[in-house]
Structure formats: C-alpha cells, structure tokens
Amino acid sequence: MLDRFLKQTKFTSQEDFIANLKITVPTNFNFGYDVVDYWAEKEPNKNALLWTNDKGESIQFTYADLKEKTDKTASYFASLGIGYGDMVMLILKRRYEFWFSIIALHKLGAVAIPATHLLTKKDIVYRCQAADIKMIVSVGDDEIVKHIKDAMPDSPSVEKLVSIDSQDVEGFDNFQTGIENAAQFERPIRKNDNSDISLMYFTSGTTGNPKMVAHDFTYPLGHIVTASYWHNVDESSLHLTIADTGWGKAVWGKLYGQMIAGANIFVYDHEKFTPADMLAMIEKYRITSLCCPPTIYRFMIKEDISRYDLSSLKYCTTAGEALNHSVYETFKKITGIRLMEGFGQTETTLTLATFPWMKPKPGSMGVPNPQYNIDLLTPDGRCAEDGEQGEIIIRTVKGENLGLFKEYYRAEELTHEAWHDGIYYTGDVAWRDDDGYYWFVGRADDVIKSSGYRIGPFEVESALMTHPAVVECAITGVPDEVRGQVVKATVVLGAAYKNDDKELLKKELQRHVKEVTAPYKYPRVVEFVDELPKTISGKIRRVEIRDQDK
C-alpha cells in the first residue's frame, strides 16, 4: 500500500528523509475506497481492526469485514438522507461502530464530526447550530441520550438521531437494525474533490468558544508519516493508541496512517482506565507498538510494569506533554524500549517528532516532519536563532501542505488571523537546540514576561510535577509593578499532603523548582486549590486563572 503513495518507503537518516519523502496525492482521493476497499480487494483476509472490551469480548475484523460493514452503514445513512457535504456528529466512545460510521461518511462524501461523550446539552446545541449538523450517531448511554434530547429543541438543523445500542432508544433510529436491512451500496455518482471538507473537529476552546477545524479529503495521507515513520508500524504490527474516538488523537493513531501502512489496529473499549488492565491487554494480545501520553507511562510504571510480559512491544511513542527524564529511563530499563516523542495540533498532522533513525532527547518534541516547512519566529518577526524562543510556524508559500487544515469553518477572520501571507502561526512557542531538536515552551498567550525573561509555563509545570506532593498544577503570570509579571503556581496537592503546613510546603516547592530548572523561573506566588479550571477535553484554562488575578 505505501508504495502507491510513496516513491521511496524506507529511510535511513533525517537527511535521507528530508531529501526523498514525496507523497503522491491521487485525484478525488477517498480513504474509504482508496484504502479500505483497496485492501479488501487485494487482501480480503488481512486483519484490520481488533476490537476488545472490558467484558471479555473480542472481534477481529478483516478488510473484507470492514468493506461489508462500511458499505452497509453508508447505504443505511443514505436511506436517512445523508449525502455529499452533510454534517454528521459521532459520539461513539471506543465502539467499533465508530470505524463503520466515519469510513461510511467518507464514502458518501459527507462530513464526519467526532465528539466526546462528555458533551452537555449546551455543548451539543452550540455544535449543532455552529455547523448545521444534520444527524447525530451516538452510544445509547442514558446520560448522553438525555443531553442529546434536551438539546434538540434548540438544534433545528438536526433531522435524524441514531443510537448504536442493541435495544431501541426512544426518539432514535436503531443503527443495528438499519445496517442489517440496508440495501446494496453503490458509490454515489458525485465524487468528492480533494479540497472538499471530510472531517471536522471542535477545538477545546481554552480562550473562548471552540473553533471548527476543517480538514479536506487528503488529510489521511498526511498521517503516513505519523504511522509509518513515528509510530513505526508496518504490516506485521498490532498497534495501540490510547485515545477515545471523540478526540483528534484517535484518527492520528487508530485509523488513517495505520490502515495505509497495513497495521492491525487494537481497540480496548473500557469505561474506566486502569493501568493494570491496559498492561494486561498488551500482554494478552501481544501488542507490538504503543502510543500514549507520558502520564500513562507514569501510571504504568507505578503499577509495577515489571510484573507483566511486555516482550511483544517493539516500539513506543508519546505526545501531549513533555516527557520526564526519569520516566524515560525507568521505562527503558524495564522494557529496553526508547520512548519517541512527537508533537502536532488538531489543525495539523504530526509536525515535529523523534524518528526511528534518531537518538531521542527526553522532553524534546524532536525535529520537523519534512512534509511541512517549519521555522521559529520571534515576536519582532525574525527567524529565531538556536537557543532563542520563537513561535512555531509553517511556511505555505511553496504550495500545498498535506495534512494542514483547510480552514476554521465559517470563521474567515479567525482563519486569516492564524494563517496569512504564506504562514500558518501555530500559537505555540518553542526553542531549538544546536542539534535541531525543538523544545516546547508554551502557548504564545501563556508565555510569562518577567524582568526581561520569557518564561514558558510548560517547563515550570513539568518541574513542579516531579515533586511527589503535586498532582496537578498550572503556571500563569500575575501582574507585578516591578517585574511586569511574576510566576504563579496554582497547585492541586496529593491526598497525603493536603494537611501539611502550607507555608512550609510553598517554600519546599519553590526550592524544588529552583533545583530542577533555571532559578529565575520559580513561582513567587503559590496557591493551593482543590481542582483546576478545565475545558471539556481536560485542558487547563489558564485564562480563567489569569482573569481571577487581574
């Protein structure tokens, strides 16, 4: 499959990768037909998706199975009036019906909008009105169903509700009955253009209402690098990315690039994450590659990872936060595997990564993915020197950037604000070392300017998180007449430390940060709280903390 899209599929160095990575984009590319159905025709018995759950059930879907199920789903959705350009929201947790549905929507030329099951009535109303959503496909959980029903009076664009529950849900069509009785599917006469919208995500909105990030039909091809050269999967892989289907990480690690590479995708459908269960799944099913945030690796190590047979694991990757050196070293000592970091946004595919031929530097995002022209810009518009902080940008003047978003849907001004004059501004600040590795500092809006220093909250938070008393923390700037701003730490303590003397603990945390990172970055203000303000996706809303301190 890879050689259909790449002239060269094997690389031995970053220089080789930069010089020879060339991705061919077919006309009217459609992931459903050009990847899923292609595999079904060439190798119908090839394993595609291994779905398991916490009740002991397990189903291995082949590509022949996947073609049959997605064709039936597409036929069923078409019978409900869904076609080219229609917006469909998918609230499907880790159920295998997510894969049936999203691929079916691609085949119809419709727009898939994956969403988390944590949405409330208000969130659903906002999304339905903002995108004119025509249909919602959901799990049949009582709470989710209630929120959807409560949202309907204020969501006039929604014409159909579908539940994947085996039992009928009042007010919802039954997905299982629908695909069972579906007519034979025929590809629509109208084919999609590569520039048509196929996928849309609502960002978490740490500073306002969520933006609608729209991707076109070529977006899956942008994840060839994600899967084949970061996750390092191939046709022999059984790959696990720990992510709910409501988040962009799911299509990064549980769909597009992995299927193009021919890997078998492992899905563990569970209600509550427990490290022991996940380790047991890796051992039982002989998973070969894993991707998850550093926090998950930290949980696994605390669970005593050495009690499990993880000898099947060959490659592991991580993203979402900086990797602590001690986690890296402990995991490597137990498993022999180096954790390879990566970085990207909802608006992009993988932009920076530690690739297989590179030596990882724990805590670094790695080097640029050559499918993007990446640079760092200082606030005065210069290209940042090595060691100097700058905003990560992607230069787009030389043509298409495969995997980069199409636009913020129905928000021309926001799109232009982020992407103009041949440059996409990511809003993320980093610095580059002498070897070309990038190191994350923080969001541009979150960077603290104190006594002439630019201090990124990410680095200070990472330092604080290495102290055993700290469960969670957020670093923000507090206005100061002398320094402009000073660093403030808002800290959630572990249960064993909640009754400790707070003044002594404050001094201990300040001393700890001075020892772990540059002393000038230590928090001069420390506040202890029970919980941090967060978005629905779990991202800390630093803006809310800053507003309270004005």
SULHU-V622938 format. One record per residue. N is the residue number from 0. RES is the residue in three letters. D_FIRST is the distance of its C-alpha to the first C-alpha in Angstrom with 1 decimal. Layout:
n=N res=RES d_first=D_FIRST
n=N res=RES d_first=D_FIRST
//
This chain:
n=0 res=MET d_first=0.0
n=1 res=LEU d_first=3.8
n=2 res=ASP d_first=5.5
n=3 res=ARG d_first=5.4
n=4 res=PHE d_first=7.5
n=5 res=LEU d_first=9.1
n=6 res=LYS d_first=11.4
n=7 res=GLN d_first=12.2
n=8 res=THR d_first=10.2
n=9 res=LYS d_first=13.4
n=10 res=PHE d_first=16.7
n=11 res=THR d_first=20.1
n=12 res=SER d_first=22.3
n=13 res=GLN d_first=22.8
n=14 res=GLU d_first=24.1
n=15 res=ASP d_first=20.9
n=16 res=PHE d_first=18.8
n=17 res=ILE d_first=21.2
n=18 res=ALA d_first=21.4
n=19 res=ASN d_first=17.8
n=20 res=LEU d_first=15.6
n=21 res=LYS d_first=14.7
n=22 res=ILE d_first=12.4
n=23 res=THR d_first=12.2
n=24 res=VAL d_first=13.3
n=25 res=PRO d_first=13.3
n=26 res=THR d_first=16.7
n=27 res=ASN d_first=17.4
n=28 res=PHE d_first=14.1
n=29 res=ASN d_first=14.4
n=30 res=PHE d_first=12.3
n=31 res=GLY d_first=13.9
n=32 res=TYR d_first=13.0
n=33 res=ASP d_first=9.8
n=34 res=VAL d_first=8.0
n=35 res=VAL d_first=10.6
n=36 res=ASP d_first=11.8
n=37 res=TYR d_first=8.7
n=38 res=TRP d_first=8.1
n=39 res=ALA d_first=11.8
n=40 res=GLU d_first=12.1
n=41 res=LYS d_first=9.8
n=42 res=GLU d_first=10.8
n=43 res=PRO d_first=13.7
n=44 res=ASN d_first=15.2
n=45 res=LYS d_first=12.5
n=46 res=ASN d_first=14.2
n=47 res=ALA d_first=13.4
n=48 res=LEU d_first=16.8
n=49 res=LEU d_first=19.9
n=50 res=TRP d_first=22.8
n=51 res=THR d_first=26.2
n=52 res=ASN d_first=29.5
n=53 res=ASP d_first=32.9
n=54 res=LYS d_first=34.5
n=55 res=GLY d_first=32.7
n=56 res=GLU d_first=30.4
n=57 res=SER d_first=26.8
n=58 res=ILE d_first=24.2
n=59 res=GLN d_first=20.7
n=60 res=PHE d_first=18.6
n=61 res=THR d_first=15.8
n=62 res=TYR d_first=13.3
n=63 res=ALA d_first=16.0
n=64 res=ASP d_first=18.5
n=65 res=LEU d_first=16.8
n=66 res=LYS d_first=16.5
n=67 res=GLU d_first=20.1
n=68 res=LYS d_first=21.4
n=69 res=THR d_first=19.9
n=70 res=ASP d_first=21.1
n=71 res=LYS d_first=24.5
n=72 res=THR d_first=24.6
n=73 res=ALA d_first=23.9
n=74 res=SER d_first=26.6
n=75 res=TYR d_first=28.9
n=76 res=PHE d_first=28.5
n=77 res=ALA d_first=29.1
n=78 res=SER d_first=32.2
n=79 res=LEU d_first=33.4
n=80 res=GLY d_first=33.2
n=81 res=ILE d_first=30.0
n=82 res=GLY d_first=28.1
n=83 res=TYR d_first=26.9
n=84 res=GLY d_first=27.9
n=85 res=ASP d_first=29.6
n=86 res=MET d_first=29.7
n=87 res=VAL d_first=29.0
n=88 res=MET d_first=29.7
n=89 res=LEU d_first=28.1
n=90 res=ILE d_first=30.3
n=91 res=LEU d_first=28.5
n=92 res=LYS d_first=28.8
n=93 res=ARG d_first=26.2
n=94 res=ARG d_first=26.4
n=95 res=TYR d_first=23.3
n=96 res=GLU d_first=24.6
n=97 res=PHE d_first=23.2
n=98 res=TRP d_first=19.6
n=99 res=PHE d_first=20.9
n=100 res=SER d_first=22.8
n=101 res=ILE d_first=20.7
n=102 res=ILE d_first=17.8
n=103 res=ALA d_first=20.6
n=104 res=LEU d_first=22.1
n=105 res=HIS d_first=19.0
n=106 res=LYS d_first=19.0
n=107 res=LEU d_first=22.7
n=108 res=GLY d_first=22.5
n=109 res=ALA d_first=24.8
n=110 res=VAL d_first=25.0
n=111 res=ALA d_first=24.4
n=112 res=ILE d_first=26.9
n=113 res=PRO d_first=26.3
n=114 res=ALA d_first=29.7
n=115 res=THR d_first=31.4
n=116 res=HIS d_first=33.8
n=117 res=LEU d_first=36.5
n=118 res=LEU d_first=37.3
n=119 res=THR d_first=40.9
n=120 res=LYS d_first=42.6
n=121 res=LYS d_first=43.1
n=122 res=ASP d_first=39.4
n=123 res=ILE d_first=38.3
n=124 res=VAL d_first=40.9
n=125 res=TYR d_first=39.9
n=126 res=ARG d_first=36.2
n=127 res=CYS d_first=37.1
n=128 res=GLN d_first=39.6
n=129 res=ALA d_first=37.5
n=130 res=ALA d_first=34.4
n=131 res=ASP d_first=36.1
n=132 res=ILE d_first=34.1
n=133 res=LYS d_first=34.3
n=134 res=MET d_first=33.1
n=135 res=ILE d_first=32.8
n=136 res=VAL d_first=30.9
n=137 res=SER d_first=32.3
n=138 res=VAL d_first=33.0
n=139 res=GLY d_first=36.5
n=140 res=ASP d_first=38.1
n=141 res=ASP d_first=41.7
n=142 res=GLU d_first=41.8
n=143 res=ILE d_first=38.7
n=144 res=VAL d_first=39.9
n=145 res=LYS d_first=43.3
n=146 res=HIS d_first=42.0
n=147 res=ILE d_first=40.0
n=148 res=LYS d_first=43.0
n=149 res=ASP d_first=45.3
n=150 res=ALA d_first=43.1
n=151 res=MET d_first=43.1
n=152 res=PRO d_first=46.6
n=153 res=ASP d_first=45.4
n=154 res=SER d_first=42.0
n=155 res=PRO d_first=42.9
n=156 res=SER d_first=39.4
n=157 res=VAL d_first=38.0
n=158 res=GLU d_first=38.3
n=159 res=LYS d_first=36.6
n=160 res=LEU d_first=36.3
n=161 res=VAL d_first=34.0
n=162 res=SER d_first=34.2
n=163 res=ILE d_first=31.7
n=164 res=ASP d_first=34.6
n=165 res=SER d_first=35.5
n=166 res=GLN d_first=39.1
n=167 res=ASP d_first=40.2
n=168 res=VAL d_first=40.8
n=169 res=GLU d_first=43.6
n=170 res=GLY d_first=42.5
n=171 res=PHE d_first=38.8
n=172 res=ASP d_first=36.9
n=173 res=ASN d_first=35.3
n=174 res=PHE d_first=31.5
n=175 res=GLN d_first=31.6
n=176 res=THR d_first=34.0
n=177 res=GLY d_first=32.2
n=178 res=ILE d_first=28.8
n=179 res=GLU d_first=30.8
n=180 res=ASN d_first=32.7
n=181 res=ALA d_first=30.0
n=182 res=ALA d_first=29.9
n=183 res=GLN d_first=27.0
n=184 res=PHE d_first=24.5
n=185 res=GLU d_first=23.9
n=186 res=ARG d_first=21.9
n=187 res=PRO d_first=24.5
n=188 res=ILE d_first=25.7
n=189 res=ARG d_first=25.5
n=190 res=LYS d_first=22.0
n=191 res=ASN d_first=21.5
n=192 res=ASP d_first=21.7
n=193 res=ASN d_first=19.4
n=194 res=SER d_first=22.7
n=195 res=ASP d_first=23.7
n=196 res=ILE d_first=24.1
n=197 res=SER d_first=21.7
n=198 res=LEU d_first=22.6
n=199 res=MET d_first=25.9
n=200 res=TYR d_first=27.5
n=201 res=PHE d_first=31.2
n=202 res=THR d_first=31.8
n=203 res=SER d_first=34.3
n=204 res=GLY d_first=37.1
n=205 res=THR d_first=39.0
n=206 res=THR d_first=41.4
n=207 res=GLY d_first=41.5
n=208 res=ASN d_first=39.9
n=209 res=PRO d_first=36.1
n=210 res=LYS d_first=34.2
n=211 res=MET d_first=31.5
n=212 res=VAL d_first=28.3
n=213 res=ALA d_first=26.3
n=214 res=HIS d_first=22.6
n=215 res=ASP d_first=21.0
n=216 res=PHE d_first=17.9
n=217 res=THR d_first=15.9
n=218 res=TYR d_first=16.7
n=219 res=PRO d_first=13.5
n=220 res=LEU d_first=11.7
n=221 res=GLY d_first=14.7
n=222 res=HIS d_first=13.7
n=223 res=ILE d_first=10.7
n=224 res=VAL d_first=13.8
n=225 res=THR d_first=15.4
n=226 res=ALA d_first=13.1
n=227 res=SER d_first=11.5
n=228 res=TYR d_first=14.8
n=229 res=TRP d_first=17.5
n=230 res=HIS d_first=16.8
n=231 res=ASN d_first=15.1
n=232 res=VAL d_first=12.9
n=233 res=ASP d_first=10.3
n=234 res=GLU d_first=9.6
n=235 res=SER d_first=13.4
n=236 res=SER d_first=14.5
n=237 res=LEU d_first=16.9
n=238 res=HIS d_first=17.3
n=239 res=LEU d_first=20.4
n=240 res=THR d_first=21.3
n=241 res=ILE d_first=24.9
n=242 res=ALA d_first=25.2
n=243 res=ASP d_first=26.7
n=244 res=THR d_first=24.6
n=245 res=GLY d_first=27.4
n=246 res=TRP d_first=26.4
n=247 res=GLY d_first=23.6
n=248 res=LYS d_first=22.6
n=249 res=ALA d_first=21.1
n=250 res=VAL d_first=18.3
n=251 res=TRP d_first=17.9
n=252 res=GLY d_first=17.6
n=253 res=LYS d_first=17.2
n=254 res=LEU d_first=14.7
n=255 res=TYR d_first=12.4
n=256 res=GLY d_first=10.9
n=257 res=GLN d_first=11.0
n=258 res=MET d_first=9.1
n=259 res=ILE d_first=6.2
n=260 res=ALA d_first=6.6
n=261 res=GLY d_first=7.2
n=262 res=ALA d_first=10.8
n=263 res=ASN d_first=13.8
n=264 res=ILE d_first=15.9
n=265 res=PHE d_first=19.7
n=266 res=VAL d_first=22.3
n=267 res=TYR d_first=26.0
n=268 res=ASP d_first=28.2
n=269 res=HIS d_first=31.5
n=270 res=GLU d_first=34.6
n=271 res=LYS d_first=35.7
n=272 res=PHE d_first=33.9
n=273 res=THR d_first=35.5
n=274 res=PRO d_first=34.3
n=275 res=ALA d_first=35.5
n=276 res=ASP d_first=33.4
n=277 res=MET d_first=30.2
n=278 res=LEU d_first=31.0
n=279 res=ALA d_first=31.7
n=280 res=MET d_first=28.3
n=281 res=ILE d_first=26.6
n=282 res=GLU d_first=28.9
n=283 res=LYS d_first=28.7
n=284 res=TYR d_first=25.0
n=285 res=ARG d_first=24.1
n=286 res=ILE d_first=21.9
n=287 res=THR d_first=20.1
n=288 res=SER d_first=19.7
n=289 res=LEU d_first=21.9
n=290 res=CYS d_first=22.5
n=291 res=CYS d_first=25.8
n=292 res=PRO d_first=28.8
n=293 res=PRO d_first=31.4
n=294 res=THR d_first=33.8
n=295 res=ILE d_first=31.8
n=296 res=TYR d_first=31.8
n=297 res=ARG d_first=35.5
n=298 res=PHE d_first=36.1
n=299 res=MET d_first=34.3
n=300 res=ILE d_first=36.4
n=301 res=LYS d_first=39.6
n=302 res=GLU d_first=38.7
n=303 res=ASP d_first=39.0
n=304 res=ILE d_first=35.4
n=305 res=SER d_first=36.8
n=306 res=ARG d_first=37.8
n=307 res=TYR d_first=34.2
n=308 res=ASP d_first=32.0
n=309 res=LEU d_first=29.0
n=310 res=SER d_first=28.0
n=311 res=SER d_first=24.5
n=312 res=LEU d_first=23.7
n=313 res=LYS d_first=22.0
n=314 res=TYR d_first=21.3
n=315 res=CYS d_first=23.0
n=316 res=THR d_first=23.0
n=317 res=THR d_first=25.6
n=318 res=ALA d_first=26.6
n=319 res=GLY d_first=29.2
n=320 res=GLU d_first=32.2
n=321 res=ALA d_first=33.4
n=322 res=LEU d_first=32.9
n=323 res=ASN d_first=36.3
n=324 res=HIS d_first=36.8
n=325 res=SER d_first=38.5
n=326 res=VAL d_first=35.6
n=327 res=TYR d_first=33.3
n=328 res=GLU d_first=35.7
n=329 res=THR d_first=36.5
n=330 res=PHE d_first=32.9
n=331 res=LYS d_first=32.2
n=332 res=LYS d_first=35.4
n=333 res=ILE d_first=34.6
n=334 res=THR d_first=31.0
n=335 res=GLY d_first=30.5
n=336 res=ILE d_first=27.5
n=337 res=ARG d_first=27.7
n=338 res=LEU d_first=27.0
n=339 res=MET d_first=24.8
n=340 res=GLU d_first=25.8
n=341 res=GLY d_first=24.1
n=342 res=PHE d_first=25.4
n=343 res=GLY d_first=24.7
n=344 res=GLN d_first=26.2
n=345 res=THR d_first=25.7
n=346 res=GLU d_first=25.7
n=347 res=THR d_first=22.8
n=348 res=THR d_first=19.7
n=349 res=LEU d_first=20.3
n=350 res=THR d_first=22.9
n=351 res=LEU d_first=24.3
n=352 res=ALA d_first=23.1
n=353 res=THR d_first=23.9
n=354 res=PHE d_first=20.8
n=355 res=PRO d_first=20.4
n=356 res=TRP d_first=22.3
n=357 res=MET d_first=25.2
n=358 res=LYS d_first=28.3
n=359 res=PRO d_first=28.7
n=360 res=LYS d_first=31.9
n=361 res=PRO d_first=32.7
n=362 res=GLY d_first=33.5
n=363 res=SER d_first=31.5
n=364 res=MET d_first=28.5
n=365 res=GLY d_first=27.1
n=366 res=VAL d_first=26.2
n=367 res=PRO d_first=24.6
n=368 res=ASN d_first=20.9
n=369 res=PRO d_first=20.7
n=370 res=GLN d_first=19.0
n=371 res=TYR d_first=22.6
n=372 res=ASN d_first=26.0
n=373 res=ILE d_first=27.9
n=374 res=ASP d_first=31.6
n=375 res=LEU d_first=34.7
n=376 res=LEU d_first=37.7
n=377 res=THR d_first=41.2
n=378 res=PRO d_first=43.3
n=379 res=ASP d_first=45.1
n=380 res=GLY d_first=41.9
n=381 res=ARG d_first=41.6
n=382 res=CYS d_first=38.5
n=383 res=ALA d_first=39.2
n=384 res=GLU d_first=40.1
n=385 res=ASP d_first=38.7
n=386 res=GLY d_first=40.5
n=387 res=GLU d_first=41.3
n=388 res=GLN d_first=40.1
n=389 res=GLY d_first=38.3
n=390 res=GLU d_first=36.2
n=391 res=ILE d_first=32.4
n=392 res=ILE d_first=31.4
n=393 res=ILE d_first=28.4
n=394 res=ARG d_first=29.4
n=395 res=THR d_first=27.9
n=396 res=VAL d_first=30.1
n=397 res=LYS d_first=27.6
n=398 res=GLY d_first=25.3
n=399 res=GLU d_first=22.6
n=400 res=ASN d_first=21.6
n=401 res=LEU d_first=18.2
n=402 res=GLY d_first=18.7
n=403 res=LEU d_first=22.5
n=404 res=PHE d_first=24.3
n=405 res=LYS d_first=25.7
n=406 res=GLU d_first=29.2
n=407 res=TYR d_first=31.6
n=408 res=TYR d_first=32.0
n=409 res=ARG d_first=35.6
n=410 res=ALA d_first=36.6
n=411 res=GLU d_first=36.8
n=412 res=GLU d_first=39.3
n=413 res=LEU d_first=37.3
n=414 res=THR d_first=34.2
n=415 res=HIS d_first=36.4
n=416 res=GLU d_first=38.0
n=417 res=ALA d_first=34.7
n=418 res=TRP d_first=33.1
n=419 res=HIS d_first=35.3
n=420 res=ASP d_first=36.1
n=421 res=GLY d_first=32.5
n=422 res=ILE d_first=32.3
n=423 res=TYR d_first=30.9
n=424 res=TYR d_first=33.3
n=425 res=THR d_first=31.7
n=426 res=GLY d_first=35.1
n=427 res=ASP d_first=34.3
n=428 res=VAL d_first=36.4
n=429 res=ALA d_first=35.4
n=430 res=TRP d_first=36.6
n=431 res=ARG d_first=35.0
n=432 res=ASP d_first=36.3
n=433 res=ASP d_first=37.0
n=434 res=ASP d_first=33.6
n=435 res=GLY d_first=31.7
n=436 res=TYR d_first=31.0
n=437 res=TYR d_first=31.6
n=438 res=TRP d_first=33.9
n=439 res=PHE d_first=34.3
n=440 res=VAL d_first=37.8
n=441 res=GLY d_first=37.7
n=442 res=ARG d_first=37.5
n=443 res=ALA d_first=39.6
n=444 res=ASP d_first=42.0
n=445 res=ASP d_first=42.5
n=446 res=VAL d_first=43.4
n=447 res=ILE d_first=47.1
n=448 res=LYS d_first=49.4
n=449 res=SER d_first=52.3
n=450 res=SER d_first=55.0
n=451 res=GLY d_first=52.7
n=452 res=TYR d_first=49.7
n=453 res=ARG d_first=46.4
n=454 res=ILE d_first=45.4
n=455 res=GLY d_first=42.1
n=456 res=PRO d_first=42.4
n=457 res=PHE d_first=39.2
n=458 res=GLU d_first=40.7
n=459 res=VAL d_first=44.0
n=460 res=GLU d_first=42.4
n=461 res=SER d_first=40.3
n=462 res=ALA d_first=43.6
n=463 res=LEU d_first=45.4
n=464 res=MET d_first=42.8
n=465 res=THR d_first=43.5
n=466 res=HIS d_first=47.0
n=467 res=PRO d_first=47.4
n=468 res=ALA d_first=49.5
n=469 res=VAL d_first=46.8
n=470 res=VAL d_first=44.5
n=471 res=GLU d_first=43.4
n=472 res=CYS d_first=44.6
n=473 res=ALA d_first=44.3
n=474 res=ILE d_first=45.6
n=475 res=THR d_first=47.2
n=476 res=GLY d_first=49.8
n=477 res=VAL d_first=53.4
n=478 res=PRO d_first=55.7
n=479 res=ASP d_first=58.3
n=480 res=GLU d_first=61.2
n=481 res=VAL d_first=61.1
n=482 res=ARG d_first=57.5
n=483 res=GLY d_first=55.9
n=484 res=GLN d_first=53.7
n=485 res=VAL d_first=53.7
n=486 res=VAL d_first=50.9
n=487 res=LYS d_first=51.2
n=488 res=ALA d_first=49.5
n=489 res=THR d_first=49.3
n=490 res=VAL d_first=48.8
n=491 res=VAL d_first=48.2
n=492 res=LEU d_first=49.8
n=493 res=GLY d_first=49.0
n=494 res=ALA d_first=51.4
n=495 res=ALA d_first=53.3
n=496 res=TYR d_first=54.2
n=497 res=LYS d_first=55.2
n=498 res=ASN d_first=58.9
n=499 res=ASP d_first=59.1
n=500 res=ASP d_first=61.3
n=501 res=LYS d_first=59.2
n=502 res=GLU d_first=61.0
n=503 res=LEU d_first=60.4
n=504 res=LEU d_first=56.8
n=505 res=LYS d_first=56.3
n=506 res=LYS d_first=57.8
n=507 res=GLU d_first=55.6
n=508 res=LEU d_first=52.4
n=509 res=GLN d_first=53.6
n=510 res=ARG d_first=54.4
n=511 res=HIS d_first=51.0
n=512 res=VAL d_first=49.1
n=513 res=LYS d_first=51.3
n=514 res=GLU d_first=50.4
n=515 res=VAL d_first=46.6
n=516 res=THR d_first=46.2
n=517 res=ALA d_first=48.4
n=518 res=PRO d_first=51.8
n=519 res=TYR d_first=52.1
n=520 res=LYS d_first=49.2
n=521 res=TYR d_first=51.1
n=522 res=PRO d_first=51.9
n=523 res=ARG d_first=55.5
n=524 res=VAL d_first=55.3
n=525 res=VAL d_first=54.0
n=526 res=GLU d_first=54.0
n=527 res=PHE d_first=53.3
n=528 res=VAL d_first=51.9
n=529 res=ASP d_first=50.8
n=530 res=GLU d_first=47.5
n=531 res=LEU d_first=45.6
n=532 res=PRO d_first=44.9
n=533 res=LYS d_first=41.2
n=534 res=THR d_first=38.8
n=535 res=ILE d_first=37.2
n=536 res=SER d_first=34.1
n=537 res=GLY d_first=36.3
n=538 res=LYS d_first=36.6
n=539 res=ILE d_first=40.1
n=540 res=ARG d_first=42.1
n=541 res=ARG d_first=43.9
n=542 res=VAL d_first=45.3
n=543 res=GLU d_first=47.3
n=544 res=ILE d_first=48.8
n=545 res=ARG d_first=49.7
n=546 res=ASP d_first=51.3
n=547 res=GLN d_first=53.5
n=548 res=ASP d_first=54.7
n=549 res=LYS d_first=55.7
//
